[in-house]
Amino acid sequence: MSDLTIVSNGSDLAYGHSIQDFSGTDSSGAKIAFVLRATDIYRKVNGKWLIEHEHYSVPVDLTTAKADLMSKP
């Protein structure tokens, strides 16, 4: 995880975003790697911060309009 930023209203609502690198193997055993951007909305309930909404997106190659899973920030 990199570029983690969290902003709060100071009481009960916050949002955050980060860049997340993933790697592993797919179901056929081939190695895979990709980059996602995560955006979260947090709400404080009974003194605990909970994720209320989570969204993942991938970079897009503007020339081809296709996902670019290997793009680095």
C-alpha positions as CSV (number, residue, x, y, z in Angstrom):
1,M,0.0,0.0,0.0
2,S,1.3,3.5,-0.8
3,D,0.0,7.1,-1.0
4,L,-2.5,6.5,1.8
5,T,-4.4,9.7,2.6
6,I,-7.3,9.9,5.1
7,V,-9.3,13.1,5.7
8,S,-11.9,13.5,8.5
9,N,-14.5,16.1,9.4
10,G,-13.2,15.8,13.0
11,S,-16.1,13.9,14.4
12,D,-17.8,11.0,12.7
13,L,-17.1,11.0,8.9
14,A,-13.9,10.4,6.9
15,Y,-12.7,9.3,3.6
16,G,-9.4,7.7,2.5
17,H,-7.7,6.6,-0.7
18,S,-4.5,4.6,-1.4
19,I,-2.7,2.8,-4.2
20,Q,-2.5,-1.0,-3.6
21,D,-0.1,-3.4,-5.4
22,F,-1.2,-7.0,-5.5
23,S,0.6,-10.1,-6.7
24,G,0.0,-13.8,-6.6
25,T,-0.9,-16.7,-8.9
26,D,-4.1,-17.3,-10.8
27,S,-6.0,-20.5,-10.9
28,S,-3.7,-22.0,-13.6
29,G,-0.6,-21.2,-11.5
30,A,0.6,-18.3,-13.6
31,K,2.0,-15.3,-11.7
32,I,-0.1,-12.1,-11.8
33,A,0.5,-8.6,-10.6
34,F,-1.7,-5.5,-10.7
35,V,-2.3,-2.1,-9.2
36,L,-5.6,-0.8,-7.8
37,R,-6.7,2.5,-6.3
38,A,-8.9,2.0,-3.2
39,T,-11.3,4.7,-1.9
40,D,-13.1,4.2,1.4
41,I,-15.7,6.1,3.3
42,Y,-15.6,5.7,7.1
43,R,-18.2,6.5,9.7
44,K,-17.6,6.5,13.5
45,V,-20.3,4.4,15.2
46,N,-20.3,3.9,19.0
47,G,-16.7,5.1,19.1
48,K,-15.4,2.7,16.4
49,W,-14.4,3.7,12.8
50,L,-16.2,1.4,10.3
51,I,-15.9,1.2,6.5
52,E,-19.3,2.3,5.2
53,H,-18.4,2.2,1.5
54,E,-15.4,0.8,-0.4
55,H,-14.6,1.3,-4.1
56,Y,-11.7,0.0,-6.2
57,S,-10.6,1.3,-9.6
58,V,-7.8,0.6,-12.0
59,P,-5.8,3.0,-14.1
60,V,-6.9,3.5,-17.7
61,D,-4.7,3.9,-20.8
62,L,-6.3,6.9,-22.4
63,T,-5.0,6.0,-25.8
64,T,-6.8,2.6,-25.9
65,A,-9.5,3.2,-23.2
66,K,-8.5,-0.1,-21.7
67,A,-7.5,-0.9,-18.1
68,D,-3.8,-0.7,-17.5
69,L,-3.3,-3.1,-14.6
70,M,0.5,-2.6,-14.6
71,S,0.5,1.2,-14.4
72,K,2.4,2.6,-11.5
73,P,1.6,6.0,-9.9
